[in-house]
Amino acid sequence: MKMTSDVVVIGGGLVGCATAYYLSKENKSVTLVERGQINRQASGQNAGSLHFQLEHRLILHWQELENELKELIPLSKDSEKMWANVEDELDAKLDVVQHGGFMIAETDEEVELLKKKYELEKKYGLDTELMTRDEVREIAPYITQSFKMASFCPMEGHANPRHVIPQFAKRATENGASILTETSVTSLTQYGDLWEVGLNHEDTIITDNVVIASGAWAQEVGYMAGLHIPIFPVPLLMNITERVKPTIHHLIQHIGRRISMKQVEDGNILIGGGWPTQFQQTNGKVDFDRSPKILNHFVKENVKIAAHLVPEVQNFRLLRSWPGVTGVTADQLPLIGEFPERKGLFIAGGGSGFTYGPLYGKILTDLIVHGKTDYSIDAFSPKKFSHLNMFML
């Protein structure tokens, strides 16, 4: 069967569903294709943190990335606003909480790094402030006393991925978008200004525009279009405690250690921050269809840091741990825009994909509908990787 659509979106996570929603609001015919079920992969497995402060993985290399950070920080500012309004936008309760977040520094070296982070954020207009230990503990007495300084971002927080992504999908379909689940894209072929998208080796969709929103699996989609896409799958760890009394009222991060911690609405404390799990192999090759293996010593280290920063956590039982897979670029920054080698082929991914997911969808919609966006995204354009594709057909 041959179908037509203005836009085909590949991937049913947050970026894909948000893109389908915003495009459908602009009266574009949209078909979203997901090889499994909506929200079953990276978006649905992530911890739901809303990171607007520059994370330690970026600050460690701030001198090399300053030109890129001056474009990233405005994305954080507008993402703050989008998340503050997303429940009204989608007319649903999505457990969005923006009570603020702390980033802790414990050593003199970490304090200097924290100050540099603050200077960069202030320079480019992000609302953060430096606070002494006493000032922090006046607001958050549950945090340990063994630190020197913290930065505070009043709009940081978290949202519930199990609610957010399905609601974007629901609203998109109400606006006329089609969502095809259990459907694999098996070919991408360009004919002039049109794309033919093959599905399950059987059906095809003829479209003007294709959006790659498949995150960690962008590489394999790119190969179908004759492109190298440098987004790499990374298996990560999440831990959650039993439900407990209200204990942690902010998002907690650390400038020098891998930790992200908050208490969700149901009372569980969710602990993550970039600790790895391990991809499993089949016949000597990484098998992405098998769930990554949880490594107990990383669980212990992750929870140990959490209990160090919030001592009361050591009294709570760990309920479960689970792996998730995310996609990262080599420079830890977003990849967003149209491929200069392939007119009508767009991508959004990398960076803090959950935090920026709704904004990615809005930017892609601007590019597809209006041919431009008001956001400065040159630093994240696929054209910076054109040297990888100069020999590709």
Steps between C-alpha positions, in 0.01 A plus 500: 500500500628849412410794725579872505579739786651846529744376764613158623641495854713200590496422872229498765685655793467854632670673206297308245165544675562869573599560138187322377289710735642839401491414130139387527413833665630663182259288294773283355408139427733297720572128520705386799662159462615303805644149472376407847255687721485868584733596788645151545868585445725785618232760575291266713798356685671825594481668840297801387737766633476854366863615489532867413829571673807403302578143602844397622569304180488830309672723754803271512572609143360853509805659335463283190121535493437864592382598151253211506388571857395852408244340265410219741411725794223683308350158423500431875326831568221431254471138611432630852203694364371215288500257791331760724214516247489143368213385724287789373617440144398133511212547746615221731671439832850380419668517843710798391677645804734799476595577859864563417822305498836509675841412364738419784876570524701335778865581423685820423551382141129430464417844640716663231327292233160594644593868484605464137168330424314786666696761305415331171132468591482863614677615183240336280195575714414182691348562844733335753662620820788395722412415858704429812448184700292684760283661233438162338414330826256774590302398193591130496597384851491138385826545305826398666715762673821372338519729198636844430267664247210433264333661203123523490271514197142586604335339194663157511294198591353188345205360306347156458607340169219244530248782471674760284580302187164318465322833544699661220409199286134521597473869417681445171248236392214727604645757262500246220844337524530127428710281730617162373636274775670161458612639166863508388649739247686271262610746230544872438534601137514852361349578158556865418326702770299203629580213734368146482490338843475122496313329783541136603634421149141537377331842511641841404434862588578782256589817687667839468678479833643233729590560864744264670397498865627154582763610751752227577394317184555795263809341347313208346234733359773722358658210313172449313529858376869460415627705795723457801321642805734528800253428777615212717293273728596510868345268762423673829377411848198619699416411861188566702420467870183395670234765555598717795387815675577834327878530536661655192336810359744591222703346220846418638811484282874520559761698306761223521317173561243303304174549685148618427239461772145611571181380665208437266136565574429141609765534774779293344850645479645462155881477481707513182759728350683319224618172652540228236340166441645249254379413152458128449637314202373230269751318281768750589296809407309749713137394507278807534190281526620368837471713811839629625642323803493675838834499680453484876814692592376801301165480676682510834717796398205697365292445813803566723540849353128563541515404869807717546324808361169431675581293811141396562508298178707232676189413702292418193480170314596479137194378313647423158759592240458505125706577190424756233665584170565854387671650198797734538714691253878514517493853644201435734301771318174487306480410132211681338407626156490401133774295338658718229566187293137385514232763443194428711679272749510635856628377833477591868681313774792496739550747781254471788235339285221499758560856618512636145254257341200733468720784376664272243151426368419870477827583322454221245147622437630851435759368255252281312206742493681833464843398372669674791501534877560790735734281706873513442591137430797525266723339763275192496437472126564168320716696257784488752526129423490538122862386483380157611259482207702645213554150358149370567248454218 
